[in-house]
Amino acid sequence: MRPFVRWCAALAAAVCALPGTPAFAATAVPDARADDGSHVVAQTTVDGDARVLDLTVRSAGVGAYAMVRLILPRNWAERSWPAVYLLAGETRLQDYRGWSANTDVRRLADDAGVLVVMPGAGTAGFFTDWWNYGKDLALNQWETFTAVELPQLIDRGYRGNGRRAVAGLSLGGYGAFELAARQPGVFRYAASFSGNLNPAGPTGELLTSAIVGSARLDPEALWGDRRREAARWEAHDPLVNADRLRGTELYLSAGNGLPGPLDARLPIDVLPGAMLLEFLCGAQTAAMAGRLRDLGVPVTADLYGPGTHQWAYWQEQLHKTWPRMLQVLAS
């Protein structure tokens, strides 16, 4: 097997985690629409908790139904609220269910006074508007869904007040910085945990293609052929466009891929993939921190050394960033 093919196979196999689907019961749907007609068509409570909702959105940009998990603050009906958007990775990292299934975000949200919005992005949507081979298609427009349609729906149907922070892990870490760069003003704060932040770079291109390929999708449908459509790839690369992040409060974190203090319980068959993914994402995160500092763009970076690509570290990073996110939203 050629080295490039072996790398792609290894990366595709590494993109994995344990799925989980909590139980829920049906509730009513608010009458709210985004400017392009996108709207919530179904709403269910999770585990019988009326403050935790799963929303099914008919998205004009995606051209299909998209899922969102939403945690409402206490006394939700009394006023409008700021929102924390938490972006998970590809479906194998549990998409819109990942944060509530693998962290204590529901407990953190209890007294936070914010909406917590956890959108999915398809099987490997990258939180970006797909090129779709140059065809003018309303299909897989995940940037439009996450940064345009969904904020309008949250503000109009669920008492959002327009103040937003975003944090993401893995593919969602890329999404947090990419959306902050391409949609300035939508988010006041952006945090990337173990993100693929330089997809136009050599290792980033490999990782991006492996993630899309592992979802049985054509990588060229994302932004086109890397050589012929270089400008489009670079237009969606946070490191290339780091100067556009100026004015957003930024946070970066990643490990170096070596087993760390939170890896003792990681299954032995998952460990090699988790090490490889974090090694690649950690190098890109360090490069992004350096690029931002060279540009004079303020950033807080936690390059914590040993640690792999898994939820225990992202839970820890959520706790580190949560108080500051709330401060930024309250200011």
N, C-alpha and C positions, 0 to 999 in steps of 0.2 A: 504494500500500500504506500502511495506517495506520502511524503511528510505533510504536505498541506491537507490532504484528505484525512490523515490520521489526526491532525490537530482539530479539524472540523468535527470529526466523529467524537473526539474526546470532549470538546466543548459542548456539543449537542447533548451528550450523555450527562454532562455536569449540570445542565440547567434543570434542576429538579428539587422538589421538596414534597412533604406529605400533604395531600389535600384534605379538606374538611368542610362539611356543609351543615351548619346549624339548622335546627328546625325553626319553623315560623308559622304565623297565622295571619289571615287576611285582615286588612283595614281599608279605610276610605282613601281616595286619591284627590289631592287638591286640583283646582282648575287653574293651571298656570302653563304658559307656553313661552319658549324662547322666540327670538325674532324670526328665526327660520322655520318655525312651526314645531320644533322638537318639543315633546311633552312626556310626562310620566303617565304610563298606561296602567301600571299596577304597583301596589305598595303593600308590603307585608311586614309584620313585626317579627323580630328574631327572638327565639327562646321565650316568647310571651312577654317580652319587655317592650312596652309601648314607646319607649324612648329610643329604641334601636330598630331602624327600618331598612328593608331592602327595597330599592326602587328599580323598576323596569322602565327604561326610557326608550321611547321611539325617537331615534336620533336621525335627523335629516342628513347630517354630515357623514355619519358612519354608514348610513343606508341600511340600518338594521336595528335590533334592540341591543341596548347596552345596560349593564348592571351597575348599581351604586349602593353602597352601604352608608347609612347616615345615622349618626348619634345626635339626638337632640339634647340641649341643655335643660337643666331643671328650670321650671317656670317658663318654659319655651313660649307659651302663648302670650306672655306679658309684654314683650318688646322684640326688637330686632337684635341680631347677634353677629359677631365676626365669625369667621370660619377657618378651620385648619383642614387643608386638603392633604391626605396621606395617600401616596401612590405606591402600589406594590409592584412586583415584577410580573413576568409573564405568567400564564395560567399555572404552570408548575410551581410557582411561588404563591399560588392561591388567589391571585387577582384581587377582586374587591373584598373578599372575605379574609384575606391574609392578616391584616393588622389586628382585627378583633380576635382571630383564631389563635394568633401566636404571640401577642403582647397583652399587656394590661391596659390598653388604651381606653377600654370601657370604664375602668376605675379612675384613670386620670381625667376622663371627661366629666365625671360626676359633679365636681364643683368648679369646673374650669370656666364656665360661662361662655362657651363657644359651641358652634356646630362643628362636628367632625365628619368630613366628607371623604369617602373612600371609593373612588371610581375604578372600574375595570378598564382594560384597554385591549380587549380581544385576546387571542391566543399569543400574539407577539406584536401588538399594535404600536409599540414604541412611543406612545403619546405624541404622535406626529401625523401630519397629513400625508398619506401615501401618494406617490407619483402615478401609480397605476398605468405604467407604460406610456405616459403622456396623454392618456385619454381623459376627457373631462367627465369624470365619474363622481357621483356622490357615494363614495365607498371608502371605508377605512380612513376617514378624516378625523383621527383621534385627537389631534391638537385642537381642532375646531370644537369637538365634543367637550374636551376637558377644560379648555380655557375660555370658551365663548358660550356654548349652549348651556353647560352645566351651571356655571356661575349665575346665568340669567334665571335658570329654573330654581336654584337654591334661593336667590334673592326674592324672586316673585312668589314662590310657593311655600318656602320654608323659613321665612323671616331672616334671611341673610341681610347684612347691612353694607356689603361691598368691601369690607376689610378682610383680607385673606392672607394666609401663610400657606406654604406648600413644603412638604418633605417627602422624600421617596427613597426606596431601597433598590439596589440593583438596577433593573431597567427603569424603575420609578425614580431612582436617583438621577439618571439621565433625564427623565421627563421633567423633574422639578427644575433643573437648571435650563433645559431647553425651552420650556414654556416661559420661564422668567426672562430669558433672553429674547424670545420671539414675540412675546406678548407683554411688553413693558407696561407696568402699572396694574396688571391684574393681581399680582402677588407682592406683598411688602417684604416677605421673608422667604428664602428658598434654602433648603438643606438637602444635600445628597449624601446618602450612606452607601458606600461601595458601588458607586455609579460607573457606567460605561460612558465616560465624559469626552472621549475623543474618537468617535466612530469613524472619522475620516482618516485616522492614523493607522499604521500597519496592523497593530494588534487589535485596535478597535474595529477595523474593518472585518477582520477575521471573526471576532466575537459577535459582531452584529449579524454577519451572514450566517453564522452557526445558530444563533437564536432564531432567526427567521426560518432557516432551513429545518430546525428541529420541530417547528410548528407546521411543517409540510407546506410552506409557502415559498414563493419565488423571491429571493433576496432582491432581484432587480425591480420588482414591483414597488419596493420601498422608496428608493430615490434614484433608481436607474443603475446602469452599469457604472462601477466606481471610476473607471478611466474616462469613459465618454461623457459622463454626467458629474464630473468632479466638482463643478461649481454648486450643484444641488446638494451633494454630500456635505460640502463644506458649509453651506448655508444652514445645515441642521446639526452642526458640530459645536457644542458649547465651548470647547477650548479655543477653536478658531474665532468664535464670536464672543470671547470673554469680556471685551470692552462693553458689550451691550448689557452686561449684568450690573453695570455701575448704577447706583441708586437703589438697588435691592440689597437688603441685609443678607449675607451669605454665610453658609456653614458647610464644611466638607469633612467627611470622615471615611476611613478605610483601614483595614489591616494590611499585612504584607503577604498573607497566604500561608505562613507557617502556623502550625497548631498553637493555639493560645490558651489562656486560662478558662475559656468558656467552651472548649471543644471536647471535654472529657466524655460527654454523653452523646456525641455525634456518632451515628452508626459507622462502622469501619468501611462499609462499602460506599458511603456518601463522602467520606473524608477527602479522597483524592480530587474529586470534582470540585468540592468546596474550596480546597487549597488552590487549585488552578484558577478558578474564577476570581478569587480574591486577589491572587497575585496580579492578574491582568487589570482588574478594576482598581487595585491599590496603586499600581504604577500610574494609571491615568489620573487618579485623584491627586497624587503628589504633583504630577505635571500641571494639573489645573491650578492647584494652590500656588505653584511657582509662577505660572502665567499671570494670574490675578495680581500677585504682588509686584511683578515686573511692570504691570500696567498702573499700579497705584490704586487698584480697586480693593477696598477693605474686605477681608475674609477671615473667618475663624476656622482653623483646620485642626482636626484631631487625627493625626496619623499614628495610630496607637501600637504599631508593630505587630507582634504575633496575633493572629486571628484569622479565621476563615470566613467563607461566604455563607453565613447562616444566621437564623433569627435571633439567637441569644445576643449577638453583638448589636443588632438593629434595635432590639428592646432596650439595651443599655443606652444607645444613642438617642432613642426617643426620650428617655428620661433626662438626658443631658440637655437636649434642645427645647423640651416642652416649656419650661419656665420662661425662657427668652422669647419663644414664639408668642406666648400670651402677653408678655410685656410689649412687644412690637404691635400686636393687634389692639392693645388698650391705649397706645400712645396717640 
